[in-house]
Amino acid sequence: MQQLLGNLLASMLGNLMVSSGDWSDFQTKLTDMFNSMWVPTIAILAAACTILGVWIGLKWWRAGGDEQKRKEAKTATVGVVVGVVIMFAVAALLPILISVFQTWVNE
């Protein structure tokens, strides 16, 4: 597993190397790398949130009349909702921030 991660990191860093010293080439390569990772990352996070939401829903359902278990499930539900909101806020704001930094570097 360590070797696989090392090879992946070496591949990513190798793709980012700029031979001519031109920042626009580096910018293009970095943008392509982020774009290729973006969709799988969001899909994995969304799947994790869905699984966690189902697990918390089952926990709430199994709590029955036990107030302590119900309170734990409610707290966990609030945590999942906050996490989902943060995840989608980052998903919406990161491309905007990247384009702002690209504009800043190009000027």
Backbone bond lengths (Angstrom), bond angles and torsions (degrees), N, CA, C in turn:
res aa  C-N    CA-C-N  psi(-1)  N-CA   C-N-CA  omega(-1)  CA-C   N-CA-C  phi
1 M - - - 1.444 - - 1.533 110.66 -
2 Q 1.358 115.70 -41.25 1.452 119.50 179.14 1.518 111.11 -63.09
3 Q 1.324 116.32 -39.23 1.461 120.14 -179.59 1.529 110.30 -66.91
4 L 1.333 116.60 -39.25 1.461 120.85 178.50 1.524 110.50 -62.39
5 L 1.342 116.63 -45.67 1.462 119.95 178.79 1.529 111.25 -65.40
6 G 1.342 116.25 -37.92 1.464 119.60 176.87 1.513 112.12 -63.07
7 N 1.332 116.09 -42.77 1.464 119.95 178.18 1.521 111.80 -64.68
8 L 1.344 116.30 -40.00 1.463 120.50 178.58 1.517 110.73 -63.36
9 L 1.334 116.48 -45.35 1.459 120.48 179.37 1.529 111.27 -63.96
10 A 1.318 116.57 -42.82 1.466 120.28 178.64 1.526 110.69 -62.36
11 S 1.317 116.51 -39.66 1.462 120.52 178.78 1.525 110.88 -64.16
12 M 1.341 115.96 -44.36 1.462 119.61 -179.77 1.524 110.80 -64.63
13 L 1.339 116.62 -44.54 1.461 119.15 -179.93 1.522 111.16 -68.40
14 G 1.323 116.68 -35.74 1.459 120.00 177.33 1.513 111.79 -63.32
15 N 1.316 116.33 -37.09 1.464 120.13 178.91 1.515 111.95 -70.61
16 L 1.331 117.39 -22.71 1.458 120.18 -178.23 1.525 113.10 -88.52
17 M 1.323 117.52 -8.88 1.454 120.32 -178.59 1.536 110.34 -62.79
18 V 1.287 115.24 135.45 1.460 121.37 -179.61 1.524 107.24 -111.99
19 S 1.316 115.97 119.32 1.466 119.16 -176.46 1.524 112.25 -84.28
20 S 1.321 117.81 -33.67 1.460 119.84 -173.82 1.518 112.96 -92.74
21 G 1.329 118.23 -4.83 1.456 120.16 -177.74 1.518 112.80 78.45
22 D 1.308 117.72 10.13 1.459 122.67 -179.26 1.527 109.34 -85.62
23 W 1.322 117.02 121.26 1.466 120.63 -177.85 1.517 112.50 -69.89
24 S 1.313 118.76 -26.98 1.469 119.84 179.90 1.525 110.50 -66.69
25 D 1.328 117.58 -33.55 1.462 121.17 176.38 1.530 109.99 -66.12
26 F 1.335 116.13 -43.96 1.464 121.15 177.24 1.528 110.33 -61.82
27 Q 1.325 116.01 -43.37 1.460 121.63 -179.95 1.523 110.68 -61.00
28 T 1.318 117.10 -43.34 1.463 121.36 179.71 1.523 110.79 -63.93
29 K 1.321 116.20 -43.96 1.458 119.76 180.00 1.525 111.76 -65.96
30 L 1.337 116.91 -40.92 1.459 120.82 178.85 1.529 110.85 -65.63
31 T 1.315 116.99 -41.26 1.457 121.15 177.69 1.524 111.14 -63.38
32 D 1.314 117.13 -43.31 1.464 120.78 177.61 1.527 111.56 -61.88
33 M 1.344 116.39 -39.58 1.467 119.75 179.11 1.528 110.53 -64.57
34 F 1.341 117.24 -46.09 1.458 119.70 178.70 1.524 111.71 -63.36
35 N 1.329 116.50 -41.20 1.462 119.57 179.95 1.522 112.03 -64.01
36 S 1.313 117.22 -35.31 1.464 119.72 -179.73 1.518 112.03 -74.01
37 M 1.331 118.11 -25.17 1.470 121.25 -179.85 1.518 112.52 -92.15
38 W 1.311 118.29 -17.39 1.456 122.38 -169.45 1.525 113.10 -63.71
39 V 1.309 117.77 -54.05 1.465 121.48 -175.63 1.526 111.85 -63.50
40 P 1.340 119.87 -46.51 1.468 118.27 177.83 1.536 113.13 -63.17
41 T 1.323 116.96 -35.89 1.465 119.74 179.29 1.520 110.82 -64.41
42 I 1.310 117.27 -46.45 1.469 120.71 179.53 1.525 109.98 -65.11
43 A 1.326 118.05 -39.25 1.465 120.75 179.34 1.524 111.20 -63.84
44 I 1.320 117.33 -41.97 1.466 120.86 179.18 1.524 110.35 -65.98
45 L 1.323 117.27 -43.56 1.462 119.94 178.63 1.525 111.97 -64.48
46 A 1.319 117.16 -40.97 1.457 120.31 178.55 1.528 111.22 -64.61
47 A 1.333 117.15 -40.56 1.465 120.33 177.46 1.525 110.89 -64.11
48 A 1.335 116.50 -41.28 1.469 120.01 178.62 1.526 111.08 -63.58
49 C 1.324 117.21 -40.81 1.471 120.66 178.16 1.524 110.95 -65.28
50 T 1.317 116.98 -38.86 1.460 120.45 178.89 1.523 110.81 -64.55
51 I 1.313 116.65 -46.18 1.467 120.52 179.44 1.521 110.10 -62.48
52 L 1.321 117.18 -44.11 1.459 120.72 179.04 1.522 111.19 -64.26
53 G 1.322 117.40 -39.61 1.462 120.85 177.92 1.518 112.27 -63.31
54 V 1.325 117.23 -41.77 1.464 120.80 177.80 1.524 109.92 -65.12
55 W 1.326 117.03 -42.18 1.465 120.75 179.52 1.526 111.28 -62.18
56 I 1.341 116.88 -42.70 1.465 120.02 178.69 1.520 110.75 -68.42
57 G 1.332 117.76 -37.34 1.463 120.23 176.21 1.519 111.55 -61.12
58 L 1.322 116.95 -41.97 1.466 120.32 176.62 1.525 111.19 -65.84
59 K 1.318 115.96 -37.73 1.462 120.22 178.12 1.529 110.45 -62.96
60 W 1.313 116.50 -41.88 1.462 121.70 179.45 1.528 109.77 -65.44
61 W 1.330 115.26 -43.19 1.461 120.50 -178.63 1.528 110.88 -64.28
62 R 1.340 116.69 -40.96 1.461 120.81 -179.95 1.523 112.64 -72.74
63 A 1.332 118.08 -17.64 1.459 120.61 -178.14 1.519 111.39 -63.21
64 G 1.330 116.02 -31.45 1.466 119.29 179.18 1.519 110.62 58.86
65 G 1.336 116.25 -122.13 1.460 120.88 -177.57 1.515 113.53 -96.30
66 D 1.322 118.64 -0.97 1.463 122.00 -178.69 1.528 109.49 -73.68
67 E 1.323 116.27 110.80 1.464 121.00 -175.49 1.527 112.80 -66.31
68 Q 1.333 117.63 -35.16 1.464 120.26 -179.99 1.528 111.23 -63.98
69 K 1.331 117.06 -45.74 1.467 120.75 179.01 1.525 110.72 -66.50
70 R 1.310 115.84 -36.99 1.468 120.12 179.21 1.532 110.73 -65.62
71 K 1.335 115.54 -39.88 1.461 120.17 178.53 1.526 110.58 -65.33
72 E 1.342 118.06 -40.54 1.460 122.03 176.78 1.529 111.08 -61.80
73 A 1.330 115.92 -42.63 1.465 119.96 179.76 1.529 110.75 -66.31
74 K 1.328 116.70 -38.22 1.461 120.23 179.45 1.528 110.48 -65.86
75 T 1.323 116.97 -42.12 1.463 121.15 177.59 1.530 110.75 -62.45
76 A 1.324 116.40 -42.35 1.461 120.51 178.35 1.524 111.03 -64.68
77 T 1.324 117.36 -38.10 1.463 121.51 178.34 1.522 110.67 -61.95
78 V 1.325 116.75 -43.73 1.464 120.57 178.02 1.528 109.68 -61.58
79 G 1.322 117.27 -40.73 1.460 120.90 178.04 1.515 112.89 -62.22
80 V 1.330 116.45 -41.60 1.471 120.09 179.30 1.521 110.35 -66.48
81 V 1.312 117.34 -42.46 1.468 120.26 179.94 1.529 110.53 -63.04
82 V 1.333 116.81 -43.46 1.463 120.25 177.82 1.530 109.92 -62.79
83 G 1.322 117.52 -42.00 1.455 121.28 178.40 1.513 112.84 -61.82
84 V 1.323 117.15 -42.04 1.465 120.86 179.01 1.526 110.72 -65.49
85 V 1.333 116.50 -41.39 1.467 119.84 178.60 1.525 110.26 -63.14
86 I 1.326 117.18 -43.81 1.464 120.51 178.54 1.526 110.46 -63.03
87 M 1.348 116.65 -43.27 1.460 120.27 -178.79 1.529 110.80 -60.03
88 F 1.325 117.59 -45.70 1.457 119.19 -178.35 1.527 112.10 -74.75
89 A 1.333 117.85 -27.81 1.464 119.73 174.45 1.524 110.07 -66.03
90 V 1.326 116.35 -42.91 1.468 120.02 177.15 1.522 109.92 -64.79
91 A 1.337 116.81 -41.03 1.465 120.67 179.62 1.523 111.04 -62.31
92 A 1.319 117.04 -32.58 1.460 120.01 -179.85 1.526 111.94 -83.46
93 L 1.330 117.49 -36.04 1.459 120.50 -173.57 1.529 114.38 -87.41
94 L 1.312 118.24 -28.49 1.459 119.61 -176.62 1.529 112.77 -61.81
95 P 1.337 120.53 -45.43 1.474 118.34 176.33 1.526 112.95 -60.86
96 I 1.320 116.99 -34.43 1.464 120.25 178.19 1.527 109.83 -66.31
97 L 1.336 116.44 -45.22 1.465 120.11 178.68 1.523 111.81 -62.79
98 I 1.314 116.73 -40.05 1.462 119.96 178.81 1.526 110.53 -63.12
99 S 1.334 117.13 -42.80 1.472 118.85 179.75 1.525 111.03 -67.39
100 V 1.338 117.66 -34.41 1.470 120.30 176.99 1.521 110.01 -64.88
101 F 1.333 117.16 -44.52 1.459 120.08 178.66 1.521 111.56 -66.23
102 Q 1.324 117.60 -35.90 1.464 120.09 177.13 1.523 110.59 -63.48
103 T 1.324 116.34 -43.15 1.462 120.44 178.61 1.521 109.86 -63.83
104 W 1.332 116.70 -42.23 1.456 121.41 -179.45 1.532 110.90 -62.90
105 V 1.330 117.27 -41.92 1.460 120.76 -179.12 1.515 110.60 -69.88
106 N 1.320 118.43 -36.15 1.460 121.48 -178.26 1.520 113.21 -72.63
107 E 1.325 118.23 -21.80 1.472 119.68 -177.22 1.484 112.98 -90.84
